[in-house]
């Protein structure tokens, strides 16, 4: 029965635009195979998602259903496309002093993967990363892979 419910979990998720690898991670996180993700399952298997558990758990039942995950993903995508989420949100959080740029220390504290690329991104070598520098850097990376830039 558990495998059937886990399969149902995957089937329900497949209606959403989620990459196969994400579907597999979500199904693997469902340790008890009940078709729902408990707070403990998410904390153990999906730590990045755990921080948003209460936001995703719309009905407050302590479990995440495929419908809740799909709705959250759609809302997150809409916010990102509107410029309210995604990297812009991470940048605002990382900008501890609110000056519109990230110092090496701010990047190291909040965005360690970005901090590792700090010198490559800091085009004007002023020791600060602006949104525009980041946009140019990521656009160049996308272009190098044959994908269109952000503009």
Buried (B, 14 or more C-beta within 10 A) or exposed (E): EEEEBBEBBBEBBEEBEBEEEBBEBBBEBBBEBBBBBBBEBBBEBBEEBBEBBEEBBBEEEEBBBBBBBBBBBEBBBEBBEEEEBBBBBEBEEBBEEEEEBBBBEBBBEBBEEBBEBBEEBBBEEEEBBBBEBBBBBBBEEEEEEEEEEEE
